[in-house]
Amino acid sequence: MSNEQTFLMKPKVDFCFKELMEDAEVRRGFISALLDIKPEEIMWSRLLPTHLRKERPEDKLGILDIRVSISEQVNEADDAQEKETQLDLEIQLAPFPLWPERSAFYLAKMFTGEIHKGDGFEVLKKCIHVGILDFILFEDDKEFYSCFHLWEDHRRRMYTDKLEIHILELPKLKECNYPHTELLNWACFFNAEQKEEFEMAAESSPHVEKAYERLMDISADEEKRLEYEAREKAIRDHNYLMDYNLKRGLEEGRKKGMELGIKQGIKQGIEQGIEQGIEQGVEQGIKQGMDRGAKAIIEICQEDSRSREETASRLIKRLSLSPEAAEAYLKKYWKV
């Protein structure tokens, strides 16, 4: 491998992340850090189909980024046993206000998808949803890593250990100096963009070093590089088109609002009419602009095969809408 290699993919781009997780040793290293266990305690791991089962035709289809099954060695009363666990690993670059609802949905769907007609509840395995976020979800907390379970509110008794949600907020890494852990090494690796940052993360962990070697291999692969660059371009184009259509819709709405306001103002009187008319016109124009902007966002998201939930999240973020207002636009413009 050439020491002069300069191009390196960014691990937080979903294409690159999936390629890294194809490697069994990289998977073992990251998952063991996430679960705070020794890598050798993971007996095996395998990738599973990412499409979750639908019970009825009208059910929402669940498609995961990376779905992994692992076998973990557990020692109970001097008796070593194997425990199988399923994980959903997802990378999310753009802000997603409804991430808690999204992660809960996929976790529940993964959990219930394990049981079939005639099965007993003992077949249900532990399921974990992992969100690696390139935005801050919990503004009031300084910790970059969070782990959630089902707890009793007052006595802090765990209801079941079969459901977990893990969150890594990568932007927080630049805000604080965190105690050194293996998980911090991985978070720094996923967040890295420059060669020096990758090398620093790799020097602190042999498992991250393995991931860095794998990253250099796939970055040097011309075919994979073309796929990666196409994915990056698709993300940039999608974000640009949404911003452009939103700004155009708002600007057209303001112009029409001003024109309508002036016409109404002239009819009502020179001084009072113009003042009231402009105010009413601007309000109506902004409403029209918001309507056009929402329609454009929904059309682009459907063309890009975005889910209804992702589209709602983008409406909320781009137009500063309430969830109720976003749902109203979806009912109006979402094409089934």
Residue pairs with C-beta under 8 A, 6 or more apart in sequence:
1 216
1 217
1 220
2 220
5 216
5 219
5 220
6 195
7 219
7 220
7 225
8 195
8 198
8 215
8 216
8 219
9 15
9 16
9 19
9 215
9 218
9 219
9 225
9 228
10 16
10 192
10 193
11 17
11 20
11 189
11 190
11 192
11 211
11 215
12 91
12 93
12 132
12 134
12 170
12 190
12 191
13 91
13 93
13 228
13 231
13 232
13 235
14 65
14 91
14 93
14 231
15 227
15 228
15 231
16 215
16 218
16 228
17 65
17 66
17 89
17 91
17 132
17 190
18 65
18 66
19 214
19 218
19 224
20 26
20 211
20 214
20 215
20 218
21 27
21 30
21 47
21 66
21 68
21 89
22 47
23 210
23 211
23 214
24 45
25 207
25 210
26 207
26 210
26 211
26 214
27 45
27 68
28 39
28 42
28 45
28 207
29 39
29 186
29 205
29 207
29 208
29 210
29 211
30 186
30 207
30 211
31 42
31 45
31 68
31 70
31 87
32 38
32 39
32 41
32 42
32 182
32 207
33 181
33 182
33 183
33 185
33 186
33 207
34 130
34 166
34 183
34 186
35 72
36 183
37 72
39 207
41 72
41 73
42 70
42 71
42 72
42 73
43 70
43 71
43 72
43 73
43 82
44 70
44 71
45 68
45 69
45 70
45 71
46 68
46 69
47 66
47 67
47 68
48 67
48 68
48 69
48 86
49 67
50 63
50 64
50 65
50 66
50 67
51 61
51 62
51 63
51 64
52 61
52 62
52 63
52 64
52 106
52 109
52 110
52 113
53 113
54 60
54 61
60 105
60 307
60 308
62 105
62 106
62 109
62 110
64 88
64 89
64 90
64 106
64 110
65 88
65 89
65 90
65 91
66 87
66 88
66 89
66 90
67 86
67 87
67 88
67 89
67 110
68 86
68 87
68 89
69 84
69 85
69 86
69 87
70 84
70 85
70 87
71 82
71 83
71 84
71 85
72 82
72 83
72 84
72 85
73 80
73 81
73 82
73 83
74 80
74 81
74 82
74 83
75 81
83 126
84 125
84 126
85 125
85 126
85 127
85 128
86 110
86 114
86 125
86 126
86 127
86 128
87 127
87 128
87 129
87 130
88 106
88 107
88 110
88 127
88 128
88 129
88 130
89 130
89 132
90 103
90 106
90 129
90 130
90 131
90 132
91 132
91 134
91 190
92 99
92 131
92 132
92 133
92 134
92 135
93 134
93 135
93 235
94 134
94 135
94 239
94 314
94 317
95 135
95 317
96 102
96 133
96 135
96 310
96 313
97 313
97 316
97 317
98 309
98 312
98 313
98 316
98 323
99 131
99 133
99 137
99 313
100 137
101 309
102 309
102 310
102 313
103 129
103 131
103 165
103 167
104 129
104 165
105 309
106 129
107 127
107 128
107 129
107 163
107 165
110 127
110 129
111 124
111 127
111 162
111 163
114 123
114 124
114 125
114 127
115 121
115 123
115 124
124 162
125 162
126 161
126 162
126 163
126 164
127 162
127 163
127 164
128 164
128 165
128 166
129 164
129 165
129 166
130 165
130 166
130 167
130 168
131 165
131 166
131 167
131 168
132 168
132 170
132 190
133 167
133 168
133 169
133 170
134 170
134 171
134 191
135 169
135 171
136 169
136 171
136 172
137 167
137 169
138 146
138 167
138 169
142 172
142 175
142 176
143 172
144 168
144 169
144 170
144 172
144 173
144 176
144 178
144 184
144 187
145 166
145 167
145 168
145 169
145 183
145 187
146 166
146 167
146 169
147 164
147 165
147 166
147 167
148 164
148 165
148 166
148 167
149 158
149 159
149 161
149 163
149 164
150 158
150 159
150 160
150 163
151 157
151 158
151 159
152 158
152 159
168 183
168 187
168 190
170 187
170 190
170 191
173 184
173 187
173 188
173 191
178 184
180 204
182 205
182 207
185 201
185 204
185 205
185 208
186 201
186 205
186 208
186 211
188 197
188 200
188 201
189 198
189 201
189 202
189 208
189 211
189 212
191 197
192 198
192 201
198 212
198 215
199 212
201 208
201 212
202 208
202 209
202 211
202 212
203 209
218 224
219 225
234 304
238 300
238 304
241 300
242 296
242 297
242 300
242 314
242 318
243 318
245 292
245 293
245 296
245 297
245 300
246 293
246 296
246 297
246 318
246 319
248 292
248 293
248 296
249 289
249 290
249 291
249 292
249 293
249 295
249 296
250 286
250 289
250 290
250 293
251 289
252 288
252 289
252 292
253 285
253 286
253 287
253 288
253 289
253 290
253 291
253 292
254 282
254 285
254 286
254 289
255 285
256 281
256 285
256 288
257 281
257 282
257 283
257 284
257 285
257 286
257 288
257 289
258 278
258 281
258 282
258 285
259 281
260 277
260 280
260 281
260 284
260 285
261 274
261 277
261 278
261 279
261 280
261 281
261 282
261 285
262 274
262 277
262 278
262 281
263 277
263 281
264 273
264 276
264 277
264 280
264 281
265 273
265 274
265 275
265 276
265 277
265 278
265 281
266 273
266 274
266 277
267 273
267 277
268 276
268 277
290 319
291 329
293 318
293 319
294 315
294 319
294 321
294 326
294 329
294 333
295 329
295 332
295 333
297 311
297 314
297 315
297 318
297 319
298 311
298 315
298 329
298 330
298 333
298 334
299 333
301 310
301 311
301 314
302 311
302 334
302 335
306 314
308 330
308 334
311 330
311 334
312 323
312 326
312 327
312 330
315 321
315 325
315 326
315 329
315 330
316 322
316 323
316 326
319 326
321 329
